[in-house]
């Protein structure tokens, strides 16, 4: 292993080792304030042990939680350790320039859209994007032309738009500023973006990519290639999702001359806090340093564990199916051509149990999955996974297999499937104007009364955080039925005023 160099982390250690006296924010003063507070019952019994443990745990983290000082640098005007850390990140991930994000990929998506779009500008957007993209369109006041994704015939999952669909939409809207794609999707399905980048650049447009779930892409020969290597102009990655950064730690990678980087920096300064978290930034620096030092070896154990898991489930579970790459040429036009081997997607082939039910059964066995939909469960195997962890998951799946067997259902040759919103099957290419302006008079009605009405709220099952309805969209009977199906299956709707989704806000 090479020498590990993490300049931002090292700067924080050097500062704390100097035993600084704080006359500045944050108010915890390197954790000292927490230790100085005495509760009324401190020193009495178990309660004091709890308080002591709480203080010790958080005080250790607070030692690295500082503010912008002459010794610590400034994320919005980096000249020292942060500048060096971002430069090393760009070199590691193959970009010309990289920016640290302390608000997750959400902040990167917002910044990309604000940097590229002026009010009224056209942008071509993959329909099944994260809700942050819809919010970014509203903030930018852009006109979005949605490009419908392909639907995988085996799973019913929406993937990415076909290259032909992207080209057709670019021909219809040649003055669009950019194409915004989400690659990979939440299930680890992706496409090779190089031909997309070439076609998009030939049309004098930018390629913006939300690669939140692919921060590890391109770092091992068995992993799919990254969007930045494929030629995208700007790519957002959630470093905290599949690498080792703290939650909310992400990066924005850019290259080429098409994107105005001054506008991007201004957008990032607008979107991100003026008091960014130094622990989060240090974790980004450390995550990059580990990749630089260990290289592809970081993923060897996880890839071996994933292969073992697939083999074990295939050998011991008849009803539970696990997603694998297409192994034959019978599929004329697959909806994806790359699959993340570290993302496990499984489901009940008999249809006896929904994805939500399987997820709950796995939780009862102590195995906590990433997400579920009406059919599938998604699990992540990452750096640090142990074979003992995988064995526990295999045993949990075997317990689920027994429950499925008790249902007496027969394994179907091909079940009718649908994991994505029926909206994604529509082929409309009419522009949608997004803005923060009031939609006028808004009322709440029962779902069955909302047919053909315009939605006045975003409907977002979370996870995955992909809106199935956006404000201003015309509500169809099929869409409303799908919302009811999700709600009855146990889906959670982020930000919904009616969590049970028995009602919906419409424009009166």
N, C-alpha and C positions, 0 to 999 in steps of 0.2 A: 504494500500500500504506500502511495506517495505521501509526502508531507501535506498535512491538512492546513490550509490557510483560509481563515474566515475573518477578513479585516473588520467587519462590523461588530462581530462578536468579540474579537480581540480588543477593539477600541472600548467596548463597554466594560470588559474585565479590567483593563488598564485604568479606566476612570474610577471604578468602584474600589480597586486596590489602593488608590491614592487616598482613601478614607475622606472623601469630600464632605464638607458641611453644607447642607442644603438650605438655601434661602430662596428657593424657587419652587415651582410646581414640578411634579405632582405632590399633593398634600400628604401622602404617606411617608415622604422623606426617606426613600430607600427602604421602606418597611419599618422604620423606627417608630413612627407614629402609632402603628398598630400595636406594637409591643408596649407602648407607654400607656395605653388605655387600660384601666382596671375596672372590671365589672364588680357589682355589689357582692356577688356570691363567689367571686374568684378565690380559689384556695379551699373551696368546700367540695369534697367528694368527686364524683364522676364529671360533674359539670366543668370543673376546673381542668380536667384532663382534656375534655373536648375543646375548650377555649385555647388551651396551650397548643394542641395539635393544629387547630385552625390558624393560629398566629404564626406558628413555625412554618407551616406549609406555604402560606401566602407571602410571608416575609422573604423567603428564599427567592420567590419569583420577582418580588418588588425591588430587589437589589439591582436588577438590570433595567428597571422601568424608569427611564429618565426623560428629560425634555431636550429641546434644541439648545445646546450650549456651544461655546467656542470649541469645546473638546469632543463634541458628539456628532456634529454635522446636522444638516437639514434636508429632509426628503424632498422638499419643494425647491431647493436650491443646493443640490449636493456638490460638495467640493472636496470632501475628505473620505472617510471610511465608507459612507453610503455610496458615493460615486464609484469607488473602487469595487465595492461589492456588486453593484449593478453591472459594471464593466465585465467582471468575472462571470456573472450570470449570462450575459450576452454571448460570451465566448463559449461557455459550457453548452448552451442550448442552441447555438448556431445562428444567433440573430446579430444584426448590426448594432442594436441598442436594446436594452431591457430596462423596464421600470418596475420597481417594487410596488405591490398593491397591498394595503392593509384593510381593505373592505371587500376582500374576496374577488372572484371573477366578475361579480356584479359591477363593481366600480370600474373595471376595465371595459366591460361592454358599454356602460354609459359613456365613458370617456371616448371610446372609438367613435360612437355615433355622433357625439357632440363635436368632435374634431372634424368629422367628414361632412356632416349635414348642416346646411342652413335651413331656416324655416321655408317649407315649400319644396325642398329638394326631393327628388325621387331616389329611392334606394330599394334594391331587390332583396327580399328577405325570405329565407327558408321559413315555412309556416310553423313548424314544430320547434320553435326556439324557446329559451328560458324567458321567464316573465321580465327579467331585467332588460331584455332587448325591447320588449313592448314599452316598458317605462322609459327607456332611452329614446325611443321614437317619439313619445309624448313630449319629453323634455326638449328634443331637437325640433319639434314641430314638422317632422318629415312626412312625406307621402310614401307609404310602403306599398310595394307590389309583392304580394305573397307568392312564393313558388312552392307548390305542393310537393311533399316528400314522396319517395317511393314507399311501397308497403311490402314487407317481406312476406312471401306467400306461406312460409312454414310457420311463422309465429304470429303474423298479423301486426308486427311492430313497424312503426313508421321510422324510416332511416333518413337518408339525405335525398335531395332532388337529383334526378338524373342529369348528366351533362347536356343531353339533348334538351331537357326542359329548361335548364339555365340559359342555353344559347337562344332558344325560342323567345324567352322572356326578355333577354338583352336586345334582341332584334325589335321587339315591340316597344321597348323603352330605351332607346340608344343614348338618351341624355342622363340616365341614372348615374349617380355618383359611385356606387359600389354594389357589390353582392355580399350579403352577410349569410354565412353558413355555420351550422352547428355540427361539428365533426370531432370526436365520435358522439353517438347518442348515449343515453344513460345505460343502455344495454351492452355497450362496448362495440357496437357495429359502426363501421366507418367506410369511407371510400378513399382511394388514392386521389389526392387533390391536385396533383401536378397538371393533368390535362385541364382541369377547371381553371387553375391559375393562368395557364397559357391562353385559354380562350377569353377569359375575363380581361386580361391585360391587352389582348388584341382589340378589345372593344373600348380601351382607354378607361376602364373602371378599376377600382380597387377590390381586392379580395380580403374581407375581414372574417376572421374565424374565431368562434367560441369553442376552444379546445379545453374546456374546463376539466373534463374527465380524462385528458390525455397528456398530463404533465410529464408522464414517464415515457411517452412515445419517442421512438428514435434512439433510446438509450441502451437498447439490447437488440441483437439481430432477430430475435424471435418476437419482438414487439413491432406494431405498426409504425410506419414512418410519421414524423411530425409534420404539422401544417407549415411551419416556417421553412423546413427543408424542401417542401413541395412548391414553395414560391409565394406563399401568402404575404400580404403587405403588413398585416398586423394580426397577432394571435394572442389570445388570453388563455392562460393556464392556471388552474387551481392547484398550486403547489401543495396545498394542505390536503388535497383529496387523495392523491396517489403517491406522493413523496412524503417527506418527513416534517414539513413546516407546521406551525401552529394553525389552528382554525382561523380563517380569514386571511391567511397568507397566500398571495397569488402573484403572478407576474404577467406583464404585458410585453411581448417581444415584437419588434418592428424591423423592417428592412426596406430598401429601395427608396426611390425619390418621389413616389406618387403621393405618399401621405405627408401632410404638412405637420412636422413634428413640433413646431412652435404652437400650433393650434392644439395638438395633443397634450403638450405640457400644461397649457392653460386649462384645458378640460380636466386634466387630472388634479390640478390645484383647486378647481371648482368642486369636484366630486369628493375628493378625499379630505379627511380631517387635517386641519392645520397643526394638530397635536397627534401625529401618528404613533402607534405603539412600537417602541424600540424592541421589546421582546419578540413581537411578530416579525419585524424586519430582521432581527438577528437569526430567527429560525429559518427564514428564507436563505440567508447567507450560509448558515450551517448545512441546510439541505443541499445547496449547490456544492459546497465544499466536500460533502460526503460522496456525491456523484463524481466529482473531479478526482477524488482520491481512490475510490473503489471501482469506478467505471461500471461496465456491464455486470461485474460480479455482484453488485447490489441486488440483482434480480434473479440470480441463479436458484437460490433456495425457494423463492416464491414460485418460479416457473415449474420447478420439480414438484412442489406441493400441489400446484394446480393440475399437473398431469396425473399425479397419483389420485387426486380427488375424483377426476373424471373417470379414471379406470375403476376406482372402487365403487362409485355409484352405478356405473354401467354393469358391473359384475354382480352387485348385490341388490339392485333396485330395478324391478321390471316396469313399474308404473311411472317412476320419476324419470323424466327425460332431461338431459342437460344440453344446452346449446353448443354445437360444434361447427366448425367451418364447413361449407359445402364441399363434399368429397367427390362429387361426380359432375358430369357435364350435362345432366338432364335438365337442370335449371337454365333456361335460355338466357335470361337476363336477371341475375340475382340483384337484390336491392342494396347489397353491400359487398365489398370484396376484401375487407379486412375485419378481423375479429380480435379483440383484446383477450389474450389467453388468461389474464389475471382477473377477469370479470366473469363470474359464474352466474349463468341464467338457467334456472330450472323450473319445471312445471309438472303437473299431474297429467299424464297422457290420457287417463280415463275421463277426466273432466269432473271427477267427484269433488275435488277440493279446489277452491279458488286460490290465487296467489296470496291474498290476504290471510286466508285460513292456514295455508302452509307456513307463512311467516310467523303467525302466532304459535303454531305447534313447535317450530324451531326455537322460538323464544322460551317456551316451556322447558326445552332441553338445554337452555343456557347459550344458544347460538343466535346472535343478533344480526340480522341481515340489514342490507343498505336500504332496500325498498321493496315494494310489491305493487302489482297492478291486479286487474281482475283475473289474470291467468298466471303470471310469472312472479318469481322471486329473484332478486338480484343480490349477489354477495360479492364482496371484494376480497381478494387475496393480495396482500402487499408485502413490502419489505418487513422482515421480522416474523412472518408467519412460521409457525412450528408444525411439524408433522403431528404432534399430539393435538394441536388445534384442529387439524384436518380430520384426524380420527374421530374426534368428538362430533364434528359436523357429519361425518359419514354415519355414525351411530344414530344421530338425530334424524337423518334422512331415512334410515332403516326403520325407525319408530314411526315416522310419517307413512312409510310404505305399508306398514302393518295396518294403520288406520284406513288407508286407501283400500287395501284388500278387504277390510271388513265391510266396505260399502257395496261390494259385489258388482262393481262396474267393470265392463269389458273394455280393454284397450282398443280404441278406435283407430282405423287406418289413418284417417285424416279428420280431425275435429274442426268444425267451423270456428275460426279464431278471430278475435279483434282485441288488441291491446291498446290501440291508439284511438284518438277521437275520430268519429266519422267525418268530421270537418276536413281531415287531411285527404279525403277522397275527392273533394271538390276540385274543379279545375279553373276556377275564376282567376283572371289576371287583372282585375280592376284595381286601381290604386285606392288605398285607404289613407285618409288624412288623420294623423294623430296630433292631438294638442291637449293642453291642460285646461282649455276653456270649459266652462260649465256646459253640461248637456241639456240644460233646461229643467223642466219639471220631471222629477223621478219618483216612481212609486214602486212598492214591493207587491208582487202578486204570486199566487201559487204557480208552480212550474207548468201545470196543464193549461193555465190561462195566458201563458207567455208566447204561445206559438205565433210566429211572424212579427213579433215585437222586436224592438232594438234593445240589446242588453245595455245596462247602465253600470255594470260592474264586471270586473275580470273574474273568471272562474278558474281557479288554479289548484288542481290536485297536487299535494306536496308530501313527499317527493313524487315526481321529479321536478315540479315547479314549472311545467310547460302549460301555458294557458290553453284551455280548450274553448274558451270564449273570451273575446276582448270587448271593451266598451265600444258600442256602436254597431256591433255585429248583429245581423238578423238571426233570430233564434228559430231553428227548425224543429219539427217534431222529433227527428232523429237525434239531434243534439241534446234536446231536453230529456229524451229517453236515456241517453248515455249518461247524463248527469245523475239521473235517478238510479241507474245501474251501479255507478261508482259509489254513490252514497249508501245504497243498501248493502254493498259489499264491504263497507268499512273504510272507504277512502277518507282522508282528511283534506279539507279545503282551506288553504292558507288565506287568511284575511277575510274569510266569508262572514258577513253579518249574520247569516243563518247557517251555522256549522252543519246542520242536518240537510241543508240544501233542499228543503221543502218549498222554499220561496226564492225568488230572484228579483233583483232590481231591474226595472225597465224604464225606458224613456216614455213618459206618458203621451 
